[in-house]
């Protein structure tokens, strides 16, 4: 098992008057959204393999890397080598505001097709998300309201656009090629929404145009349907028709957008073949193909992509690049080589060489994990996100010479235990007293003992003076202190003057709450939940709420706060 270098405890002090969430600025018109950034693989540029009609053998590349589970027809292999590039699509239902690690393989396989000169289409399931895909699910998905669905669609569209459209900041760089297959029009990523064609579709239209070509026996034979029918929960008719909805999506894209290939995880095989069957029956033509890739599993067969805190989100709004990096840095040795093949664009030869080094005496532990974490973080979060993750990792290492700053520590504040104290109570306080009041030590004697042993760090600098008091110069950017007890036991000590806005833990299951003492303003999309939770956590704090204004999604409430710092984690 590879070790993880993340600290285990931290405390954070701040006294700025405001603190805002990472801004989310989606396109004002995300559907359809086209990114024309030129993007191909550096590995393909370096491999001087013979081309056929300017297209690489993408199926062979995917198979070599373990990214092919099944294909609907071997004719796809030759179709990928024809002069005209293929259009390939992958669907993403907006069931959450961010894509997660399970969706990453779809983006990677789309990228490999782009690398080989084909065109990528990402389909947002604005309509199908209202039904819910039963594949791999034991229970029916909860129904999404219109506001949540719209927010999810914007969030996922933004994530896809950033990842697939970021050529200059990823490990996909464009070769100096003048071939037509690498033109900007071919390497663009188009994002569509299936709600655009389903919104005018009546039930009678569906039954006449789609239902008459579907056979109930074939539909019930699909694995996703069979498993649900055999379960205690059963399956609703709504879920039963999902495969026809996704199948018609393929037909629509085939007929109107020239899309001939659908890709998806192995659990999507039944839905994909439903599409190829509809195209063959309704249009009476061949040339529609499906390709599935394996689900992202660990060597022990368990799902890869979950942590103790939940899903591994691809959006930095819901999971910091630092924590994303650390998740891949902790991959076991048994899995790291396989993940390097399927999750990165490194040359196979380089990966094989790294695998050989792992068995040698001089191998530095976690070298392969570090490379995996760097490559995947770069692809998902870009060079800036990787730099942020590396800086935070280094900054949290006791004795590190990396200069700490508020932004770096802010990036890891939600990932480690934190404590908030009043600014005036910290300034000029003895370090030993601070260690106890922060909860890092239970007694002053224990703190002094570690200090004498040389195991106490303030902002990564070893403290030798037992009489050390906190000075203004010790406070990083006037906002934060970082205390370390030994090499692994840390706390972020957050302190603030009255009026500080603390960042809440953000995930698709959390909503934003902002408040200040100065303006007495509380803003949340779930106001009643916010007030109830606020009062439960602080029963001695009197709150007075009054409706100020209704601005569509947001309700503004006034809150009178007591003279104390309050941190609220608001769960839906």
N, C-alpha and C positions, 0 to 999 in steps of 0.2 A: 504494500500500500504506500503510495507516495505521500509525503508529508505536505502540509500546507503552511505557508509562511504568514498567514493572516494573524494579527493579534487577537487575543481573546477578551480583553477588557479595555475600555477607553472612557474618558470623560471630556466634556467640551464646554468652554466658557465663551460667551459673546455678549456684546452690548451695543450692537448696531440697532438703529430704531426700526429697521425693517428687514425682512428676509422673505424672498419670494421663491416660488417654485420654478423649476426649470421651464422656460417658456415653450409652449407647444404652438407652432404656427403652421398649420396645414395649408395646403393650397386652397384658394377660395373656390376653385372648380376642379376637384380631383378626379372626376369621371367624365370622359376618359382622360387620363394623365399620361403624357409621353415624355420619357427621358431620352435624349438623343446623345448622351455621353458615349463616346467611342470606348469600348471595353473588350479586350481579348486577353488571353492568358499568357503570361510571360513564359510559362513552361512550354507552351506550344510555339512560341517565337523561337525558343532556344533549341527545341527538338527539330532537327532538319529532316523530318520524316516526309516521304513523298506524299503529295496531295493528289486527290482525284477530283477534278472539277472544282478546285479551290476550297474543298471542304474536308476537314479531318474526319477520321473514323470515330465519331463521338461515341457510338455504342461500344466499340472496342475499348475506348478509354474508360468509360463508365464501368464496364465489366472488369477491367483490370484493377480498378479501385474498389470493387465490391459494391457498386452503386446500382446494380441491376438485379431485381428479384424475378421479374417476368416481363415478357413483351407479347403483345397480342399476335404478332406475325413476324416471321423472319424477314419479310419483305421490307420491314422498317430499316434493316441494315443497309440495303441497297438504296432505299429512298433517301437516306441521310447522305449519300454520296452523289446524288444527281446534281446537275448544274444549278438548279434553282434552290435557294435555301428554304428550309421548312419553317413553318410557324408552329411553335410549341407552347402549350399553356399549362399552367398549374393553378388550381383553385384554392382560395383561402376564405373560409367562412368567418365573418367578423363576430365570433362568439365572445371575444374579449377585446380590450382596447389596444392590446399589443400582440404581435406574434410571439411565439415561444420557441424553445429549442427544438421541439418536435417539427416545427415548420421550416427549420433551417435547411434540411436536406432538399426540400423543394426548391429553395432559392439557389442552392449550390448546383443542383442538376440543371436548372434553367441557365445558370451561368456557364456551365460546361457546354451546353448547346450554343450559347452565344459565342463562346470561345472558338467554336468550330464553324462559325459563319452563319448560324441559323438565327431566327428571330424569336424573342421571348415575349410572351403575353402572360400577365398576372390577372387572374379573374377574382374580383371581390364578390363573395356570395351574399349580396344584400338581400336577395329574395330567399335563397335556400337557407340562410341563417334563421329565417322565421319559422322554418319547418324543423331543422335540426337533423344532422347526419347521424344515423344510428350506428354507423360502423365503429366497432371497438367500444361501444358504450353499453353498459348494462341497464341504464335508466334513461328515460326520455330527458332531453336537455330542457332546462327552464326556458320559458318564453321570454323574449326580449321586447322591451317597450321601444317605441319609436326613437325616443331621445337617446337611450343607450345604444341602439343599433347605429344611429347616425354618428355618435361619438366613436364607436368601435370602427366603423368604416373609415373615418378620417384618420384614426390612429394607425390602422393597418396599412392604409394606402401610403401614409407618410413614411412608415418603416420600410416598406418595399421600395419606395422611391429612393430613400436614402441609401439603402444597402446595394441595390442593383444599379443605381445611377451614380454610385461613387467610384469612378474609375481611378481617379488620381490619388484617392486616399485608401485604396485597398490593395490586396496582393494580386489584382488583375490590372495589368497595364497594357496599353495598346502597342503592338509592334509597328514598325515602319513598313506598312503594307499598303500597296495601292490596288489590291484585288477588290473586285466588286463585292465579294462576300464579306469583306470587313468594312464596308461603307457605313456611314453614320446611320443611314436608313435601316440597314440590316441589323446593326448592333443595338438599336433602340429598344427600350422596354416600354410596352404599352400596358396600361392598367385600365381594365374595364370593370363594370359592375353589372351582374346579371339582372338586377332589378330593372335596368333600363328596358329590357325586352319582356320581363315577366309582369310588369305593372299594368300592361294593357291586355294581358292574357286572361280570358274568362274561363270558368270551369268547363263550359261547353266547347270552347276552343281546344282546351287541353285534352278532353276526352276524344274529340274528333281527330285532332292532328297528332296526338301522341298515344293516348290510351288504346286506340284500336290496333296499334302495332305491337303492343306489349302482351306477353303471355304470362298469366298468373303463375303457372308452373315454373317457368324460368325465373321469375322474380322471387318466388319462395325458395328456390334452390340456392340463392345467393347466401354465402356464409353469414354475412351480417344479419340477414333476415332470419335464417334458420336458428342461429344462436339465441336471438331475442325471443323467437316463438317458443323455444324450449325452456326459456327462463320463467321464473315465477311472475315477473313483471309483464311479460308479453310485449306486444308492439302495437302502437296505434296506427290507424290507417294513414294518418299524416306522415309518420315516419316511413311507413311502407312505400309511399309514393316518392320518397326522396331520390331513389335511384333513377326514376324517370325524369325528375327535374334536372339532376346533374347530367343525365344522358341527353336531354334536350339542349342543355347548355353547349355540349360538344357539337351537336347537330347545327345549332345556330352559329357557332363560331366557325365551323367547317364551311357552312354555306355563305356566310356574310363576311367573314374576316379571313378566310383562306387558311384557317388553323387545321392542321392535319394530325397533330400529335398531342395527346394528353398524358401528363405525368402525374404521379402521386405515390403515396406510401402503399405498402403491400395491402393494407386494410381497405384501400380504395379500388381494388381489382374489380369487384362486382359493379361498382358505379361506373368505372371506366368502360368495361365491356358492355354495359347497358347503352352507353353512348355509341360505341362502334356498331352495335347491333341495330340501333335506331337509324343510323346513317345508311347502313346497308339496306335496311328494309324500306325506309321512306324515300331515300334518294336513288336507290338502286345503283349505287356506285361503290367501288372499293377505294382504298387509299387513306382510310382513317386508322390510326394506330394508337396503341396505348403502351405505356412503359411504367412499371412500378419499381420502386426502390425499397430496400429493407427498412423496417422501423429501426429507430435509434435505440439499440439495446446494449446493455453491458454484457460482459462475457458470462455472467451468471444468469442471463436471461431476463433480468429486471430492466425496467425502463430507464433510460438515461435522459436526464433533462428535468429531474425533480431534486430539490434540496429540502432541508429541514424547514425552510421558510416558504416553500411552495415551488411554483414553476420558475424556470430560468427564462426570463423575458428578454426579448431582443431590443426593446426600446430602452434607451438610457433613462427615460422618465420613470420607469418602474424597476429597473435594476441598474445600478451604477456599473460603468466599465470596469472599475476595480473589482467588484464582487463577481462580475461575469468572468474576468480573467482568472480570479482565484478558483472559481469552480472548475475550470479546465486544468488549472495547475494541480488540482488534487486528484486527477484521473489516475486510477491504478495502473501499474506497469502492464498488467494483462490486457488492458484496453487501449493504451496510448498509441501503439503503432497502427492498429485498425482505424482509430479515429483520425490519425494523421492522413490516412489514405482517403477517407470518405469526407472529412470536414475541411481539408485544406487543398490548396492547388500546388503543393510542393511536388517536384519531380519524384516519381516512384523510386528512382535510383538513390536519391538523397534519403528517402524514408528507409529504404532497405539498408543503406549504410549506417543510419542512425540506430536501426534495430541491431545491427552487428556490434556497434559500440556498447550497447547496453549490457552485453554479456562479457565484456572485457574488464579486467581488474581496475584499470584507471578511469573507468566511467564515472562521471560526476552525477550523483543522484538527481533525478528530476530534470535532467537536460532535455529529454524528449518531451516531458510535460510542459516545460517552459516554452519550447518551440511551438507546441500545439496551442497553448494559451495565447501566445503572441499572434500566430497566424489567424486563429478564429476571431480574436478580439479585433484585429486589424480589418478583417473582412466585414464584421458586423458594425463596428464603431468607428472605423477609419483610423488614420494615423494619429489624429488628435485624441481619440478615445483610448488608443493603446498607450500613448504617452501619458495620459492621465492615470491609467491603471498602473503603469510601471512606476510613475512618480510616487503614487500613494503607497505602493508596495515597498519601495525603497525608503520612503519617509517614515514608515512605521517600524523600520528595523532599528533597534536600540544601537546607539553609537553611529548611526548614519550621519554622514556629513551633508546630506541633502537639506537645503534650506526649506524649512517649513513655511507654508503660507495658508491662509484661511481657505482658499479654494480647494487645495489638496485635501485638507482635513474635512472640509464640508463634504467632499465626495465619498468619504468613508464613514461619516458620522452615523448613518443609519445602519451600517453593517457591523458595528461593534457596540458593546454596552456603553451608555452615555450617562452623564450626570450633569444637572444644571444647578448652578449656585449664583447668588447675587454678586455682582461685580465688587461692590463695596465690601462685602464679607470676605472676599478673596484677597484683595489688594492688601499687602503688608502682613498677611497671615503667614505664620511659620509653615514651612513645607510639611513638617511632621503633622501639625494640626490639620492641614489640608488633606493629607492622605487618609486621615481618620474620618473627617467630615464628609469626604467624597465617597466613603465606603470601600476604598481600595484596601484598607487595613482595619481590623477590629480594634486595635489598640496602638497607642503611641510606642510602646516598647517593641512591638513587632516591626513597626516602621523604622525605628532607630536601628534595630538589629540588621535589617536588610541594607540600610544606608551604610552602616559600618562595613558590611561585606562587599560593598561596591555594586550592589544590584539595583540601585534606585536611579531613575533617569527622569529629567525634566526636559521636555522637548527634544528627546533623544540624546541629551548630554548628561553624562554621569554626574551625580551630585555627591560630593564628599563632605560638605559643610553641614553639620547637624543643625546649625543655627540659621540655615538659609531661610529667607523670607521672600515672598512673592513680590516682585517689583513690576512696574508698568512695562519695563523692557522685556520681561519674561513672557508677556502676553502676545502671542503671535497675531500680528495685524490688529492688535487691540481687542481681540475677540476670543481667543482660545488658548488653552494649555493642553499639553499632552504629557501625561504621567505614565511611567513604565516601572513596574515592579518586577524585575528580572527580565528575561528576554521574551517571555510570552504573555505575561500578565500586565495588561495595559488598561487604561481608562482615558476616554476623552472627557475632559471636564469643561462643560459648557456653562459660561456665566454671562450675565447680561444685566444691563440697566433695565428699568421697567420699560415696557413697550416693545421688547424684542418679539419678532415673529419667528416662531420655530417651524422648520420644515417637517411635515408629517411624513410618515412612511407612505410611499406611493406604490400602488400596484393596481391592477384592474379591479381589485376588490376594496379599494380605498377611495375616498373622495377628499378634496382639498378643504382645508379649514385655515383661514387666516384671521389673526386678531392682533390688535395693539391696545395698549393701555391708553396711549395719547388720544386716539380718535374713537376708541370704544367701538370698533367696527368688527363684526364677525360675518364672514361670507362662507357659505357652504351650499352645496347642491342638495344636501340632505339636512336641512336646518333643524327639524325636530329631533333627528337622531343626534345631531351635534349638541343641542341643548341638553337633552336627556343624559348623554354620556358625560358632558361637562359637569352637570350637577351631581352625578353619581360619583365621579372621581374627586370632586371638591365640594362636599356637602356644606362646608362652612362658608363657601363663597356665594354671595347673593348675586343673582343675575337678573337683569331687567331687559326683556326683549320687546322690540316693537318693529313692525314691518316698515321698512323705509321705502323699498321699491322692488318691483318685480321686473327683471330684465331677461325674460325668456327662460334660459336654463338656470339662472342664478337668482337667489333670493338674498337680499341684504338685510341683516339684522344688527341692531345696536346691542352691544354687550358692555356692561360696566364690570370691569375686572378688579379684584382686590390687588393690593401691592405685592404681587408674587409672580414668579415665572411659572407658567403652566405649559405642559406638553401634552397634547391630546392625540391619541391614535384613534382615528375614526373608522370603525368598521361598518360596512353596510349590513 
